[in-house]
Amino acid sequence: MPASLFEGMTNCSGRTAIAQAPLAQFHPVADTAPGSRAADEGKEVFQRAGGESRCSLAVRAPAMSVALHFSEEVRAALASGAPVLALESTIVAHGLPWPDNLDVGRALESAAREAGAVPATIAVFDGVARIGLSGEQLERLARDAGNFVKAGVADLPVILARGGNAATTVSATATLAALAGIRVFATGGIGGVHRGDALDVSSDLTTLARTPIAIVSAGAKAILDLPRTLEVLETLGALVIGYGTNEFPAFYTRGSGLRLEHRCDSADELARILAVRWQLGHGGVLVANPIPAADALPADPINAAIGAAIAAAQSQGIGGKALTPFLLSELARATGGASIRANRALALNNVRVGAELANACARHGRS
């Protein structure tokens, strides 16, 4: 049993042994009997066992198997060491109404492909964690969004065990992506510490700190307490690197006034840093990528709108998982949809940077 929480990674290509909890080690067992469901769908079951720990894995509990189902495109890419970029599904199921949500999901996947990476949108369908979705599955996720609950990492065992459907948040997506051997994940912005309540902390932060994955985002969502969010990330030992910036982005705006200790200006240098970090047995890295200047919103109006939205949430007693969707909806209303357009632009930009980083990691893994 390894002494450290994460052990055995030699590069960021996703082709070598990856993280494991200290309670178990894993190795893959292919369920490919002729005529089996696995043979038809390309299912792989990964069982808990002693011995070597490999890239794509999931837990086999004593009474049931938790399987990762890979799309054929993602499976082939991982097998060959090609770049793969993880994408969350909450932005599709809970970000926009139908059919705009499907358009966004398709646009994000197209942006990844255009930048040379295979997109792996992650979601749970009927109790099965899907790593990469077919066109039909992506459309079902968007059209039937009301039947897909919003799942963080703590929700996954319940949803998987009960055969439920879920759109994965940052924490759940990062966890499943890392288990699948995917090292880079692009999203809009991560969760963090909510304003006015230092105890309301997103599990995105603890998941990032313990999971060997790079998350490319425009910082944390602007509705959050950004200084405290950075402090918690530092306390947890998560590495934050500005990509082409010395300042922590504020989601809708390029800067927050919070200076970062580390900056990278190339994907190749960032890939080398990731490899060394994971060789040391450390967890995740937040790649803070500012929104493009042409798409950024003016700071004073958006900050005023955020303050008004938070006040409205407090007066209505809205909190927990309902808080972030409420605040984003209020911002969309207050800005006449400008916040939604900015959100889409920064998400696409993060996918392009994430794909660039995934390519650099793949090159580094082959060198």
N, C-alpha and C positions, 0 to 999 in steps of 0.2 A: 504494500500500500504506500503510495507516495506521501511524503511528509507535507508537501505543499498542496494548496488547493488546486493549482493548475500546474501541470507538469508534462513534459515530453514534447512540447511543440518546438519544431526546428525552423519553421518558416511560416509565412502568412498565406500560403497557397491553399490551405485546407486539405492537403494530401497526407499530412503526417498525424501522429497521435495528438488528440486535443484534450480539452479540460475534462476533468472528472471530479465529482464530489468525493470527499474523503471517505464516504461510506461504501463506495462501490467502484468497480472497474467494469468496463464493457468491451464486448467485441461483437461484430456483426454476424448474424446467422441468416442466410438467405433462405426464404421459404418459397421454393420455385418448383415444387412437384408438378408434373404434367397435369394440366387441367385445373390446377389450384387457382384461387383468386389472385395469389401472388404472381403466378405466371402470366395471368391475363393483364394485370394492372401494373406489374413491375414493382410489387411491394417487397420491402425488406424489413425483416423483424430483427431487432437487435436485443440480445438477451444479456441480463446481468450475469457476469462471470468473472473469474480471475483471469489474469493474462493480459495480453496487449490491448491497449485502448486505441481505437481507430477513429477516423474522421466522422463518418456518418453513423449516428447511433441514437438509441433511445432505450428507455428502461423496460426491462421485463420484470414485473412485480410477481410475487408468488402466485397470485390467482388470475392474472391477466397479462396480456401483452400490449404495450403502447408502441405503435408502429409509426414510423415516418414514411409517408408515401411520396416518392419523387416523381415529378413529371419526367418524361423521357428526355426532354431537352436539358433539364437540370442534371439528371443522372449522367448523361453522356458528358456534359461539361465537367462535372466533378471527377469522373473517372479519368478524363484526359488531362486534368490540371488546367482547364480553360477558366477564364475569369467568370465568376458568378457573383451577382449582387442581390442581396436580400431586400425585399420590400415589404412593408407592413400592409395589412388589409383594412385597418380601421379607417384610413383615409377614404377608402372606397365605400365601406358599409355605413359609416357614420359621419363622413365629412361633407357630403353634398347630396341633394335629392336626385332620384332617378330622372332622366338618364345621364345627367351631368357627372354623376359619380363613376359610371362606366367609362365615360370619355376620359376622365382623369386617370383611372386605372390603366386604360390602354395607352394613354400618353406617357405615363411613367415607364411602362414596360418598353414602349418604342424608343424612348430616350436612352434607356440602358442598352438596347440592342444597337442603336445608332452609334453609341460610344464604345462598342466592342465588347460588351458584357452580356451574359445570359441573365435575364431577370428571374428571380425566384420570389414571386409573391406568396406569402405564407398565410394560411388560414386553417381553421378546423371545420371539416365537413363530416357530419354524422359520426362524430367521435374519432375522426382520423385526422392527424396533423398532416397537412398537404404542403410540401415544399415545392413550389411552382404549380401554377394553376393552368388548366387548359382554357381556351377561349370560352367554352361553355360554362366552366366553373366560375370564371371571372364574372360572366354575365349573371349567373345565379346569385353570386355574392352581392352584386349591385342591385339587381331587380328585387331580390328577396331580403334586402338589408335588414328589415325589421325582425327577421327570424335568426339573425346572427347577433349574439350578445357581444358586448365589448369586453374582451378578456385580457387581463393582465397576467403576469406570470403566476400569481397565487391562485388564479381561477382555473388554470389549465388542468390540474388533476380532476377537478369536479366535472368539467365539461367533457374531457376525454373519457372518463369512466362512465358517464351517463349517456354517451353517444350524441352529444349536443353539437350545435353549430356556433362558431365564434369567429369574429374578426379580431385579429391580434393587435394589441398595442405595442409600443416600443419594447417594453420589458418581455412580453411573451414572444414577440418576433425575434428579439435578440437571443433569447434562450433556445428557441427551436432552430434558428439559423446556426448557432454555434454547435448544437448537437448534430446538425447535418453536415458540419465541416465547412460552413461558409464563413468567411472571415470579415466580410465588409457588408454593411447594411446602411442604406440611405433612407432618411425620413425627413419630415419637415422640421420639427423641433422636438426635443425631448421634454419630459415632464421635470418637475423640480419642486422647490419649496414654495407653497402658496403664500401670497402676501397676507400679512396679518395673523398668520398661524404657523409658527415655526415647527409645530408638530405634524402639520399636514405636508408630508413629504412623499413624492411619487416613488414607487418601487423601480422606476426607470433608473434611478441613481444607484441603488444597491445592486441592481442587476448588472448595470454597466461595470461597476467596480469589480464584480467577481467573475464576469464572463469574458472569455478571450475573443473579443470582436471589436472592430472599429465602426463606430456609428458616425456617419456624416450627417450633420444637421446644421441649421442656421441658429445654433445655440439652443437655449431653452425657450419655450414659448414666452412671449413678451408679457403675458398676463401674470407671470410668476415673479417672485422675489429673486431677481438675478444675483445680487451679491450673496445672499444666503445659499442659493443653489450652488454657486461656485465654491463657497466655504465647505458645504457638505461633500462635494466631489473631492475636494482636497483632503478632507478628513478620512474619506473612504479609500483614498489612494488611487482614485481614477485619474488617468492622465488626460489633460485637456490641451489640445494643440490648435492654435489658430492657423487656418489655411489661407495664406496670403494676407494675414492680418495680425496685428499685435493686440487687438482689442476683442473682447467677447461680443459676438453679435447679439442684437436684441430682436431677432426674428424679423419683424417688419422693417427694421432699420439696421444699418450696417454696423453701428457702434452702440455701446452701452456706457462708455466711460470706464469700464472695468478692464484693466490691463492684464494680459496673459503673460505667463512666464515663458511659454514656448511657442514658436512659430515655424511653419514649414512653407516653402514656396514651390515644392515639386512633389509629385506623387511618388517618384522613385525614392527620394529621401524619406518620405513618410513610411513607405513600405519597409525600408531598412530599420526604421525605429520600431515599427510594429513587431518585426521578427525578433529583434533584440529583447523587447519587452516581454514577449511570450517565452523566449528562451529563459528569461529570469523567473518565469513562473507567475507573472503578474496578470492582472485582468484587463479590462477593456480600455479603449481610448475614444474620447469624444473629439471628433474632427470638426472644429467650429468654422463653418463656411458661410461667410456673409451673403445675404441676398444681393443679387446684382444691382448696381447703382441705379440703373434705369427703372428697376421695379420696386425700389425701396419707397416707403411712405414717409411723409414729413413727420418728424419726431413729435412735435408739440401736439398736433391734432390727434395722432393715434394714441399718445399717452393720456390725453384728456378723455378719449373714448374708453380706454381701458379703465381709468379711474371711475368713470360713470357706470361701466358694466359691473365692476366689482361692488360698487355701492348698491346697485340693483339686486345683485345676488345676495348680499347680506340682508337687505330689507325683506327679501322673499324667503329667506332661510334655505337657500340652495347651497348644497355642499356635496362632498364625496365625488363619486364618479359623474354625477350630473353637473358639477360645477364647470369643468372645462368646456363641454359642449354649449352650455348656457352662455358663458362668456364669449365664446367665438361667434355664436349666433347674434349676440348683442353688438359685437364689433362689426359684423357684416351689415347689420341694420344701420348702425350709426355712420358707417363710412360709405353707404350706398353701394356695397359690394366690393369696394376697393381692397378690403382686407382679404377677401376670398381670392381675388386676382393676384395679390401679392403672395398669398400662401401657395397658390399653384406655381407661380414663377420660381419661388425659392425651393419648392420641392423638386421641380424639374432640374434646377441648377444643382441641387444636392445629388440627384441621380447621376448627372453627367460627371460630377467630381468623384462620386462613389465608383462609377464604372472605370474611370481613369485609375483610381487607386486599386481596384480589383485587378486591372490589367498589370499594374506595376507589381502587385503581390504575386501574380502568376509568373511574371518574368523572373522575379526574385527567387521563386521556388524552383525554377528550372535552372538557375545559374549555379 
